[in-house]
Amino acid sequence: MKRLEHLLAPIKVRNMVIANRVVMPPMGTFLGNDDGTVSEASLAYLKRRVMGGAGLIVQEITAIHPDGAASPAQLGIYEDRFMPGLRQVTKTVHELGSKIIVQLHHAGRESQYQLQKGTAVAPSAIPSMVFKQAPREMTEDDIRDIITAFGDGAVRAREAGYDGVELHAAHGYLLAQFLSVHANQRQDQYGGDIVRRARFIIEVLEEVRRRVGDDYPISIRLSVDEWIKGGYTPEDMQLVVPVLVKHGCDMISASFGTHGSPAGITQAPIEYEQGFNVGLARKMKEVVDVPVVGVGRFTDPFFADECIARGDADLIAFGRQHLADPDFLKNAREGHPEDTIECLACNQGCFERLLIENGTIRCAINPETGQELIYPAGPAETSRKVWVIGGGPGGLTAAYEAARLGHKVILFEKESEVGGQVRYAAMAPNKDPYGKWINGLTKRAEKLGVKINTGTEVTGDMIRQEQPEAVILATGGKQVPLEIDGRNLSHVTDAYEILAGRTAPGKHILIVGGGLVGMETADYLAARGCNDITLAEQLRRSPVLKLTSHGYMLHSRLKKAGCKMLFNARVTGIDKDAVTVIIDDQEQILAPVDQVVIATGTRSNAELENVLKEMAIDYKIVGDAVEVRRIVEATDEGAKAAWAL
Ligand SMILES: Cc1cc2nc3c(=O)[nH]c(=O)nc-3n(C[C@H](O)[C@H](O)[C@H](O)COP(=O)(O)O)c2cc1C
């Protein structure tokens, strides 16, 4: 049997023939110009994704009304000034042989920008799930205006060359707000039971169909399960979806959850398996005959092919995989899927950067993403002899990028293996893909000629003797020394010793430090059956935000496992079987404690900088060696140091 035959089979959606079943789902990028028009950066980003060969691209949330925009820079389609850029988008995608539809969007109450301006509207004046502020309840005039605005947007989409439109009725935005009792308490014809609450969507759909004509494809994206206590269910959606199809909907995109659901489930974290959500697409297929798109943590085209073969979905959307490695489909088709870099679902560079940091889209493991305009294709004008000192994510990325640009690279790592702290992080529950990523990056770097010297600590003398042309210093962090009485007792160990499996833990465990390392060590121990774990954190609240998907999962797991978390808690002494802690200025003795684990973090280590300065060697410092941060900062700085060589 031909491999990928189901995934690569064409499919027709009304009059649109899509060459294969791979969809790039809509992903907001905030790469547009400040006025919401398409920018050079948006086009370059999109082009790079389309080169991977997905049959259908769904353009990110595109505002149909100025009061529905999530930010002023969100792409818009509500005025003619947007048209030149939108035409360039469709031209770019069509030249590469894919189809593109645009996601028509109104944020309703889920826009901090509109809430702050006082222009946010929603079915009822119930506060936003995410931003907690209340919108204004829509009048019937507002409803008619917005219905018209969706129609206008669809007409512009058609004029700009899009092959169809998608109505964004998922994730808690305006159309989804009408569906939800958590947002819609209206007493008029737009409120009531689930079918009555779907009336607004139906009227939008009817208007769009009336304005674009019979031959133009209309997709609707739904959160098939609202995934909020008391919210609507897949069974409710099984009642709504046939009505939508009857009114002219040609495709259902079966997403999951809202931005108010726990754990940022819409962009599910690493704890969720590939395709975990595809059962919801199947539920839609049970009640309608139009094509249904499945989504959720897909990274492997072969697995997607199986899902289509067994009838779970007709098309499969690969979201974040398109950010981590847009060539995943190409690699699979060409017979070298092992070259694909798998998405880690970390959300650091993508969703969380957009949501928490107001940034533009990036990817923690693909520095090209969102930076296509400055990403050098190479080779560099002159090939230089480069030393990369330190083999964590920043150093490895720097080495790979430098070698890709044609430099001669030697990487030194003082430990016996590369990977830095990620090696240990990968030991925590669910995180083995991190180890796989490090292994893959190492292999790719070696394939490009990077010489890796593990077990080699670079000294000032080595630099003086060998005089490398350029150095990228990626020496990471050094453990913060813990100066407490009892630190050297035999039952006191380091978190990394535990995570590496080199120290068998005791029964009554106190972890000093409740940051990510401390919490993941607790998670590791709880997964191995330890049921008396306490974390003592000096800060007043957890530095691991529940707002992040992984943070949320970690906090919930530790709570479920009965781990105790003490805040504003300073460990002042360690005894054979007890620990002294000052909590809120009160001294307490914790006992029994037969295992103390130190997870007090690291501090930047760039000790070799003085020698580099003294020798006037061209150097850059990257990652934790500058300041202790996350993978996304390390890889970005590592790549940029290599690009600047
Ligand atoms: C950075 C980012 C932006 C997103 N923006 C949108 C959007 O504009 N519209 C939408 O319907 N879904 C959006 N999503 C959800 C994705 O389309 C997709 O459903 C989700 O990422 C799950 O798929 P994946 O696990 O393959 O990434 C976004 C996701 C991410 C990561």
PDBQT file of the ligand as one rigid body, heavy atoms in Angstrom, charges set to zero:
ROOT
HETATM    1  C1  LIG A 701       0.283  31.125  18.360  1.00  0.00    +0.000 C 
HETATM    2  C2  LIG A 701      -1.081  30.554  18.107  1.00  0.00    +0.000 A 
HETATM    3  C3  LIG A 701      -2.070  31.367  17.584  1.00  0.00    +0.000 A 
HETATM    4  C4  LIG A 701      -3.329  30.836  17.319  1.00  0.00    +0.000 A 
HETATM    5  N1  LIG A 701      -4.267  31.620  16.707  1.00  0.00    +0.000 NA
HETATM    6  C5  LIG A 701      -5.439  31.080  16.301  1.00  0.00    +0.000 A 
HETATM    7  C6  LIG A 701      -6.329  31.798  15.465  1.00  0.00    +0.000 A 
HETATM    8  O1  LIG A 701      -6.018  32.889  14.990  1.00  0.00    +0.000 OA
HETATM    9  N2  LIG A 701      -7.525  31.224  15.183  1.00  0.00    +0.000 N 
HETATM   10  C7  LIG A 701      -7.852  29.966  15.604  1.00  0.00    +0.000 A 
HETATM   11  O2  LIG A 701      -8.945  29.486  15.310  1.00  0.00    +0.000 OA
HETATM   12  N3  LIG A 701      -6.980  29.235  16.322  1.00  0.00    +0.000 NA
HETATM   13  C8  LIG A 701      -5.792  29.746  16.668  1.00  0.00    +0.000 A 
HETATM   14  N4  LIG A 701      -4.879  28.965  17.335  1.00  0.00    +0.000 N 
HETATM   15  C9  LIG A 701      -5.169  27.556  17.565  1.00  0.00    +0.000 C 
HETATM   16  C10 LIG A 701      -4.584  26.706  16.430  1.00  0.00    +0.000 C 
HETATM   17  O3  LIG A 701      -5.243  26.944  15.226  1.00  0.00    +0.000 OA
HETATM   18  C11 LIG A 701      -4.679  25.202  16.751  1.00  0.00    +0.000 C 
HETATM   19  O4  LIG A 701      -6.018  24.846  16.859  1.00  0.00    +0.000 OA
HETATM   20  C12 LIG A 701      -3.937  24.842  18.032  1.00  0.00    +0.000 C 
HETATM   21  O5  LIG A 701      -2.636  25.361  18.008  1.00  0.00    +0.000 OA
HETATM   22  C13 LIG A 701      -3.896  23.336  18.242  1.00  0.00    +0.000 C 
HETATM   23  O6  LIG A 701      -3.243  22.719  17.197  1.00  0.00    +0.000 OA
HETATM   24  P1  LIG A 701      -1.713  22.165  17.344  1.00  0.00    +0.000 P 
HETATM   25  O7  LIG A 701      -1.708  21.314  18.557  1.00  0.00    +0.000 OA
HETATM   26  O8  LIG A 701      -1.488  21.424  16.069  1.00  0.00    +0.000 OA
HETATM   27  O9  LIG A 701      -0.850  23.371  17.493  1.00  0.00    +0.000 OA
HETATM   28  C14 LIG A 701      -3.617  29.486  17.616  1.00  0.00    +0.000 A 
HETATM   29  C15 LIG A 701      -2.619  28.699  18.164  1.00  0.00    +0.000 A 
HETATM   30  C16 LIG A 701      -1.349  29.201  18.398  1.00  0.00    +0.000 A 
HETATM   31  C17 LIG A 701      -0.286  28.303  18.927  1.00  0.00    +0.000 C 
ENDROOT
TORSDOF 0
